[in-house]
Amino acid sequence: MTTEDRAPDPDQADELLNAKQVAALMKVHVATVYRLADAGLLKAMRFGVGEKRRRGFRCKRSNVEAYMQESEILTQEVA
């Protein structure tokens, strides 16, 4: 069985990503990911003690993809 024969994993859309993985997916700096989450623009979770503990940052892949889709600029808006 090859990877092409397997059905897509339904849980992959809700895979939890850390800040570095989110930054790589969005092609932005890690600090930008934290700013978006702190501003409430990107839905994310923080685990552990303390409100600002960076090590416990997680974001669902589906939330990242939804944010990027909502941020898309249409060609009519650019002109």
N, CA and C atoms as an extended XYZ file, in Angstrom:
237
Properties=species:S:1:pos:R:3:atomname:S:1:resname:S:1:resid:I:1 pbc="F F F"
N         0.853       -1.183        0.000 N   MET     1
C         0.000        0.000        0.000 CA  MET     1
C         0.897        1.244        0.000 C   MET     1
N         0.668        2.127       -0.932 N   THR     2
C         1.453        3.354       -1.011 CA  THR     2
C         0.713        4.483       -0.316 C   THR     2
N         1.386        5.617       -0.148 N   THR     3
C         0.751        6.759        0.521 CA  THR     3
C        -0.393        7.318       -0.301 C   THR     3
N        -0.363        7.129       -1.615 N   GLU     4
C        -1.450        7.629       -2.461 CA  GLU     4
C        -2.716        6.805       -2.284 C   GLU     4
N        -2.561        5.510       -1.896 N   ASP     5
C        -3.707        4.631       -1.728 CA  ASP     5
C        -4.464        4.885       -0.434 C   ASP     5
N        -3.804        5.491        0.537 N   ARG     6
C        -4.444        5.724        1.834 CA  ARG     6
C        -5.427        6.889        1.765 C   ARG     6
N        -6.487        6.737        2.515 N   ALA     7
C        -7.467        7.831        2.612 CA  ALA     7
C        -6.855        8.962        3.435 C   ALA     7
N        -7.195       10.218        3.127 N   PRO     8
C        -6.664       11.318        3.927 CA  PRO     8
C        -7.114       11.218        5.377 C   PRO     8
N        -6.241       11.576        6.269 N   ASP     9
C        -6.532       11.518        7.696 CA  ASP     9
C        -7.476       12.658        8.057 C   ASP     9
N        -8.685       12.361        8.540 N   PRO    10
C        -9.638       13.438        8.858 CA  PRO    10
C        -9.172       14.325       10.011 C   PRO    10
N        -8.296       13.791       10.879 N   ASP    11
C        -7.809       14.576       12.013 CA  ASP    11
C        -6.675       15.515       11.637 C   ASP    11
N        -6.117       15.389       10.434 N   GLN    12
C        -5.004       16.237       10.036 CA  GLN    12
C        -5.417       17.710        9.989 C   GLN    12
N        -6.671       17.991        9.679 N   ALA    13
C        -7.142       19.370        9.647 CA  ALA    13
C        -7.103       19.990       11.032 C   ALA    13
N        -7.242       19.188       12.069 N   ASP    14
C        -7.220       19.695       13.433 CA  ASP    14
C        -5.931       19.335       14.162 C   ASP    14
N        -4.873       19.110       13.401 N   GLU    15
C        -3.566       18.841       13.989 CA  GLU    15
C        -3.120       20.069       14.784 C   GLU    15
N        -2.575       19.842       15.978 N   LEU    16
C        -2.097       20.949       16.793 CA  LEU    16
C        -0.672       21.312       16.373 C   LEU    16
N        -0.466       22.590       16.092 N   LEU    17
C         0.835       23.090       15.668 CA  LEU    17
C         1.395       24.026       16.721 C   LEU    17
N         2.718       24.025       16.893 N   ASN    18
C         3.324       25.004       17.783 CA  ASN    18
C         3.571       26.297       17.001 C   ASN    18
N         4.046       27.325       17.672 N   ALA    19
C         4.203       28.636       17.043 CA  ALA    19
C         5.181       28.598       15.872 C   ALA    19
N         6.236       27.813       16.008 N   LYS    20
C         7.233       27.720       14.931 CA  LYS    20
C         6.632       27.066       13.686 C   LYS    20
N         5.811       26.045       13.882 N   GLN    21
C         5.161       25.367       12.762 CA  GLN    21
C         4.135       26.271       12.094 C   GLN    21
N         3.400       27.043       12.900 N   VAL    22
C         2.424       27.984       12.352 CA  VAL    22
C         3.142       29.049       11.525 C   VAL    22
N         4.258       29.561       12.038 N   ALA    23
C         5.030       30.576       11.329 CA  ALA    23
C         5.536       30.033        9.995 C   ALA    23
N         5.989       28.791        9.977 N   ALA    24
C         6.461       28.184        8.737 CA  ALA    24
C         5.326       28.014        7.735 C   ALA    24
N         4.157       27.620        8.226 N   LEU    25
C         2.997       27.437        7.356 CA  LEU    25
C         2.539       28.761        6.746 C   LEU    25
N         2.568       29.827        7.573 N   MET    26
C         2.126       31.143        7.112 CA  MET    26
C         3.234       31.939        6.428 C   MET    26
N         4.483       31.442        6.544 N   LYS    27
C         5.656       32.125        5.997 CA  LYS    27
C         5.826       33.520        6.606 C   LYS    27
N         5.739       33.556        7.940 N   VAL    28
C         5.936       34.791        8.703 CA  VAL    28
C         6.884       34.489        9.863 C   VAL    28
N         7.289       35.521       10.578 N   HIS    29
C         8.144       35.356       11.753 CA  HIS    29
C         7.314       34.835       12.919 C   HIS    29
N         7.953       34.104       13.823 N   VAL    30
C         7.261       33.538       14.981 CA  VAL    30
C         6.608       34.642       15.820 C   VAL    30
N         7.268       35.791       15.940 N   ALA    31
C         6.705       36.902       16.717 CA  ALA    31
C         5.376       37.365       16.129 C   ALA    31
N         5.237       37.284       14.826 N   THR    32
C         3.984       37.668       14.168 CA  THR    32
C         2.858       36.725       14.596 C   THR    32
N         3.165       35.458       14.729 N   VAL    33
C         2.170       34.471       15.168 CA  VAL    33
C         1.693       34.818       16.572 C   VAL    33
N         2.630       35.138       17.469 N   TYR    34
C         2.257       35.506       18.829 CA  TYR    34
C         1.421       36.789       18.844 C   TYR    34
N         1.786       37.760       18.025 N   ARG    35
C         1.018       39.015       17.971 CA  ARG    35
C        -0.401       38.769       17.480 C   ARG    35
N        -0.556       37.957       16.444 N   LEU    36
C        -1.890       37.643       15.928 CA  LEU    36
C        -2.734       36.939       16.983 C   LEU    36
N        -2.133       36.013       17.715 N   ALA    37
C        -2.865       35.288       18.760 CA  ALA    37
C        -3.211       36.218       19.918 C   ALA    37
N        -2.256       37.054       20.336 N   ASP    38
C        -2.506       37.976       21.452 CA  ASP    38
C        -3.586       38.998       21.110 C   ASP    38
N        -3.678       39.378       19.820 N   ALA    39
C        -4.689       40.336       19.381 CA  ALA    39
C        -6.057       39.676       19.176 C   ALA    39
N        -6.107       38.347       19.259 N   GLY    40
C        -7.374       37.641       19.079 CA  GLY    40
C        -7.730       37.393       17.626 C   GLY    40
N        -6.806       37.638       16.723 N   LEU    41
C        -7.073       37.432       15.298 CA  LEU    41
C        -6.871       35.977       14.880 C   LEU    41
N        -6.009       35.280       15.584 N   LEU    42
C        -5.723       33.873       15.306 CA  LEU    42
C        -6.083       33.076       16.557 C   LEU    42
N        -6.997       32.132       16.421 N   LYS    43
C        -7.415       31.322       17.565 CA  LYS    43
C        -6.275       30.379       17.948 C   LYS    43
N        -5.870       30.451       19.218 N   ALA    44
C        -4.776       29.615       19.707 CA  ALA    44
C        -5.022       29.253       21.157 C   ALA    44
N        -4.223       28.315       21.657 N   MET    45
C        -4.329       27.859       23.043 CA  MET    45
C        -2.972       27.997       23.702 C   MET    45
N        -2.982       28.228       24.992 N   ARG    46
C        -1.749       28.250       25.770 CA  ARG    46
C        -1.905       27.262       26.917 C   ARG    46
N        -0.900       26.400       27.076 N   PHE    47
C        -0.900       25.401       28.136 CA  PHE    47
C         0.161       25.750       29.154 C   PHE    47
N        -0.002       25.283       30.347 N   GLY    48
C         1.001       25.492       31.380 CA  GLY    48
C         0.653       26.657       32.280 C   GLY    48
N         1.559       26.953       33.185 N   VAL    49
C         1.363       28.005       34.170 CA  VAL    49
C         1.710       29.351       33.547 C   VAL    49
N         0.920       30.340       33.824 N   GLY    50
C         1.206       31.680       33.334 CA  GLY    50
C         0.479       31.987       32.051 C   GLY    50
N         0.077       33.219       31.921 N   GLU    51
C        -0.699       33.647       30.764 CA  GLU    51
C         0.157       33.772       29.507 C   GLU    51
N         1.427       34.096       29.659 N   LYS    52
C         2.282       34.375       28.505 CA  LYS    52
C         3.336       33.305       28.260 C   LYS    52
N         3.133       32.111       28.783 N   ARG    53
C         4.130       31.062       28.610 CA  ARG    53
C         4.174       30.623       27.155 C   ARG    53
N         5.250       30.926       26.473 N   ARG    54
C         5.356       30.654       25.039 CA  ARG    54
C         5.486       29.165       24.709 C   ARG    54
N         6.094       28.387       25.604 N   ARG    55
C         6.319       26.982       25.329 CA  ARG    55
C         5.018       26.218       25.171 C   ARG    55
N         3.948       26.673       25.786 N   GLY    56
C         2.687       25.970       25.757 CA  GLY    56
C         1.744       26.418       24.663 C   GLY    56
N         2.229       27.154       23.677 N   PHE    57
C         1.395       27.683       22.594 CA  PHE    57
C         1.052       26.576       21.608 C   PHE    57
N        -0.232       26.440       21.285 N   ARG    58
C        -0.670       25.501       20.252 CA  ARG    58
C        -1.815       26.131       19.472 C   ARG    58
N        -1.886       25.778       18.193 N   CYS    59
C        -2.931       26.304       17.315 CA  CYS    59
C        -3.361       25.181       16.376 C   CYS    59
N        -4.656       25.038       16.177 N   LYS    60
C        -5.144       24.024       15.245 CA  LYS    60
C        -4.835       24.453       13.815 C   LYS    60
N        -4.441       23.483       12.999 N   ARG    61
C        -4.148       23.757       11.593 CA  ARG    61
C        -5.363       24.363       10.897 C   ARG    61
N        -6.567       23.892       11.244 N   SER    62
C        -7.780       24.413       10.622 CA  SER    62
C        -7.975       25.893       10.957 C   SER    62
N        -7.579       26.323       12.167 N   ASN    63
C        -7.679       27.744       12.530 CA  ASN    63
C        -6.700       28.594       11.726 C   ASN    63
N        -5.502       28.062       11.496 N   VAL    64
C        -4.506       28.788       10.707 CA  VAL    64
C        -4.996       28.936        9.269 C   VAL    64
N        -5.498       27.850        8.707 N   GLU    65
C        -5.986       27.892        7.327 CA  GLU    65
C        -7.191       28.817        7.197 C   GLU    65
N        -8.063       28.820        8.193 N   ALA    66
C        -9.228       29.714        8.173 CA  ALA    66
C        -8.783       31.169        8.246 C   ALA    66
N        -7.794       31.470        9.106 N   TYR    67
C        -7.291       32.839        9.207 CA  TYR    67
C        -6.693       33.293        7.877 C   TYR    67
N        -5.898       32.431        7.252 N   MET    68
C        -5.275       32.811        5.978 CA  MET    68
C        -6.325       33.011        4.885 C   MET    68
N        -7.359       32.180        4.890 N   GLN    69
C        -8.410       32.315        3.884 CA  GLN    69
C        -9.202       33.607        4.095 C   GLN    69
N        -9.482       33.957        5.353 N   GLU    70
C       -10.209       35.190        5.654 CA  GLU    70
C        -9.383       36.431        5.314 C   GLU    70
N        -8.057       36.285        5.359 N   SER    71
C        -7.161       37.414        5.108 CA  SER    71
C        -6.853       37.605        3.628 C   SER    71
N        -7.339       36.704        2.795 N   GLU    72
C        -7.050       36.767        1.363 CA  GLU    72
C        -7.639       38.042        0.756 C   GLU    72
N        -6.835       38.702       -0.057 N   ILE    73
C        -7.273       39.934       -0.713 CA  ILE    73
C        -7.698       39.599       -2.137 C   ILE    73
N        -8.895       39.995       -2.492 N   LEU    74
C        -9.394       39.772       -3.835 CA  LEU    74
C        -8.758       40.766       -4.794 C   LEU    74
N        -8.660       40.407       -6.065 N   THR    75
C        -7.982       41.275       -7.032 CA  THR    75
C        -8.694       42.612       -7.189 C   THR    75
N       -10.014       42.656       -7.027 N   GLN    76
C       -10.733       43.913       -7.144 CA  GLN    76
C       -10.358       44.863       -6.012 C   GLN    76
N       -10.063       44.321       -4.826 N   GLU    77
C        -9.711       45.144       -3.687 CA  GLU    77
C        -8.325       45.752       -3.823 C   GLU    77
N        -7.437       45.103       -4.550 N   VAL    78
C        -6.064       45.555       -4.696 CA  VAL    78
C        -5.998       46.739       -5.647 C   VAL    78
N        -6.770       46.703       -6.706 N   ALA    79
C        -6.699       47.731       -7.740 CA  ALA    79
C        -7.281       49.053       -7.300 C   ALA    79
